[in-house]
Amino acid sequence: MKKIFSLFAMALFLSQQAFAQQNIETRLGYSYNDKFEFSDEWQYLSTDIYLYNGGQFNRVLNELESGVKKKSKKNYAYELEYLFITAQLKNLKLFGNDQIVYPLFNFHINTDKKEYHTQVSDHLEVVRIIDKMPLTSAQNSIDATINAKAVTNQDGDQVFNLVASQLVSLSNLTNPSVAVMSLVGEFGNLLNSRAKKKEYKFSSTIRLYEGQNFDTRLHSVKVYVFVPGSVKTVTLKPAKLADYLSKNSNKLDRKQMEEAIGYKEYPYIVVANYKSLYKVDVLTGDEVTMDLIEKRKQKIQTAYDTKLMNDETYRQEKLYVEFLRIFAEMKQNLNAYRLNYRNNSLEVNAKNLFGIMQEYKRLKTAFEAREKEFDKNSTYKNIFRPEYESILANADLYLDADHNLKNAKVLVNTLQELENSPKAWDTPAKREAALAKLSSVELPRADFLSASVEGEAIVRLTKRLEDMQYREVFEKEVKKLAEVQASDETLSVRNALQDKANTSNCLSCRDKVRDAVNEYNKRLENSRLKEESKEMGKLQSAAEQHVLRHLRWQLCFDNNLQAVAVASAENGMNQYYAKLSEKSSAFAATIKELDTLAKNAPESPRLQQVQAYNKQLTTLMKEVEQHYAVLCELDKKLCECQ
């Protein structure tokens, strides 16, 4: 296409003579800029052209020849044949930012009794020359420079020259779009209508987005008046027009605007520029799939390649696609968790749950990064930020499905808070609350966690909080317990520390306190063992004395019992004394048992063994005494021993 256009243009330039034109001037009669602040995301332009007072072109053409005051008559060497009106546009990225001339109107001029007439209606419909055209940036406004030329029957080559120059410009485009080809067709329509001496009006509006629901509002308006060169000033009354435009920023009405302008002297054109807001394709959480994400990625790439999307929007779309991909991966993990929760082992469930947490954490981290990077970026804040928030809200809803998922969400939010704000864990109470949330989910082992960024953060922050909690809450008391003498008097110190650790969410603190308590208990056991061993020696000595003393009493009792039993044999007391003899034998057996126990102390004793031995000695000594007391109570005479 480029080569064909170049050859065609060269042929036209070589075959046509120099350009000549009559002096119709375009005067800017009024300029209006809407007070609305258009930010970066208002990146598309639409331009409407309204032609008014078309019948007054007759006046313009005749005054070109005779002058405004008609004092002298200027005869043209050649008769006027066409009235040609164009608009020159700049800053159109679609056309490589070259200056593009749009052919707006081409009217045939008739001659009647030495006066010129054109058949221009005063009620031409609005001409939309571009529709939703991407701007190079929000700061570049596109304006149409309007030109009118009175072309003679001998200088019509200027139209061919215009067409040729524009085709050359268009042929330089590397990848001409459908919009570009429609403009090429429009130049063809111009040449065709000229050849047939028919009226021409631009009709191939360049529409880049059909059926799109864009937010559109008026950006600026300019009024250009067509006058002979001798007319120095054009006076319009702007107050009424300004009021009308400010109240109708979404759509202008041709008739109402004509009434607001109220100008009748010469023909004029109103150029109305509208800007449109870029709209992102809104998605719900359920719609997001890997397949949809891939299609969206291809769509935005195509839009960017064909210059339908500016650089900033393209960047924001790519980042948003990355965000959607993270969300889709979280949904996949959620599905695996829901399907397999009841069938999997605890370890597998823990890994599935951690996978969900990973993607949710990445979502939150990505959103935070966007917030910081694009804090002052209006395209992000006004267009994309609500979509990020909507996806995050969907993620939160998914994680409210059951207790484990809720705890996973709380854990991630806590982790994020701890990473971003040191004040979130600057007191023991805050650390306890944070540790409770960090331990609320059954997670995989630490070595598994440490293999990922998110898991390593959990391990690292948990350790940091626990180290701080130990230093501030437990370390002094642990040292105190290590230094205090282990005894019954200091048991309250141990018990208080143990109770404090048992109510803490600091697992490593519990371990360290447990170790300290175990060490204290060993020292306490050793101390008690020494005391019990000392007591054992005393009890052994007492037991030996008990044995000797009660052996003597038992022998005396037996002798007295034998003598009394023989003396009273005739009185029928045999059965009574037989019972006393049994009790005496039991008394003797207890004495023997005590004697045996006292001689057999435990070897390499532990505390509990010594305590049991001492208790047994004490019990047997009491039993010996009780046996003797019972015997003496039954028959005091038998206990009369010297």
Disulfide bonds with the S-S distance in Angstrom:
Cys506-Cys509 2.08
Cys556-Cys641 1.42
Cys632-Cys639 2.01
